Amino acid sequence: MATRYPDRIIIFDSPPLLVTTESRVLASYMGQIVMVVEAGKTPREAVREALATIAANEIIGLVLNKAEKMETTGYYQGYGYGST
């Protein structure tokens, strides 16, 4: 599809990586990956494990979903950067 439509961005949505093998197979065909992580629910170890399953692919980044604004100080104010 990418060679047929080089002027377009094609987005595939899949179930969580650790839930099904289909997601990992689909990821192996992708050029770039954006992984969505639910704040306050997804453990860091699960994120690390999921990233390890697609380590050979190019990862564009992570999106932190459902984050609540926190009152903090510092350069990255507002969303708990640097908190544990």
C-alpha positions as CSV (number, residue, x, y, z in Angstrom):
1,M,0.0,0.0,0.0
2,A,2.8,2.4,0.8
3,T,4.4,2.0,-2.6
4,R,1.1,2.4,-4.3
5,Y,0.2,5.6,-2.3
6,P,3.6,7.2,-1.5
7,D,1.9,10.6,-0.9
8,R,-0.3,9.3,1.9
9,I,0.1,8.2,5.5
10,I,-1.6,4.9,6.3
11,I,-2.5,4.2,9.9
12,F,-3.2,0.8,11.3
13,D,-4.7,0.4,14.8
14,S,-4.2,-2.9,16.6
15,P,-4.9,-4.4,20.0
16,P,-2.3,-4.2,22.8
17,L,1.1,-5.8,21.9
18,L,1.1,-8.1,24.9
19,V,-2.4,-9.4,24.4
20,T,-2.3,-10.9,20.9
21,T,0.4,-12.2,18.6
22,E,-1.4,-10.6,15.6
23,S,-0.3,-7.1,16.9
24,R,3.4,-8.1,16.8
25,V,3.0,-9.6,13.3
26,L,1.3,-6.4,12.1
27,A,4.1,-4.3,13.7
28,S,6.7,-6.2,11.8
29,Y,5.3,-4.8,8.5
30,M,5.2,-1.2,9.8
31,G,7.8,1.4,9.0
32,Q,7.1,3.5,12.1
33,I,5.2,2.8,15.3
34,V,3.5,5.0,17.8
35,M,2.6,3.1,21.0
36,V,-0.2,4.5,23.3
37,V,0.3,3.9,27.0
38,E,-2.5,4.5,29.6
39,A,-1.3,6.7,32.4
40,G,-1.7,5.3,35.9
41,K,-2.7,1.9,34.6
42,T,0.0,0.4,32.4
43,P,3.0,-0.7,34.5
44,R,6.5,0.4,33.3
45,E,7.6,-3.2,33.0
46,A,4.7,-3.9,30.6
47,V,5.8,-1.0,28.5
48,R,9.4,-2.3,28.5
49,E,8.2,-5.8,27.6
50,A,6.0,-4.5,24.8
51,L,8.8,-2.3,23.4
52,A,11.1,-5.4,23.4
53,T,8.7,-7.4,21.3
54,I,9.0,-4.7,18.5
55,A,12.6,-3.8,19.0
56,A,13.6,-4.4,15.4
57,N,11.0,-1.9,14.1
58,E,11.4,1.8,14.0
59,I,9.5,3.4,16.9
60,I,8.4,7.0,16.4
61,G,7.4,7.4,20.0
62,L,5.0,6.9,22.9
63,V,1.8,8.7,23.6
64,L,0.8,8.9,27.3
65,N,-3.0,8.7,27.3
66,K,-5.4,9.7,30.1
67,A,-2.8,11.6,32.0
68,E,-4.0,13.9,34.8
69,K,-2.4,17.2,35.3
70,M,-0.3,17.4,38.4
71,E,1.1,20.4,40.2
72,T,4.9,20.2,40.0
73,T,7.8,22.5,39.6
74,G,10.7,22.4,37.2
75,Y,11.2,22.7,33.4
76,Y,8.5,20.1,32.5
77,Q,5.7,21.4,34.6
78,G,2.2,19.9,34.8
79,Y,2.3,16.2,33.9
80,G,4.5,14.5,36.5
81,Y,7.8,14.3,34.5
82,G,10.4,12.8,36.7
83,S,8.0,11.4,39.2
84,T,8.0,7.7,40.1
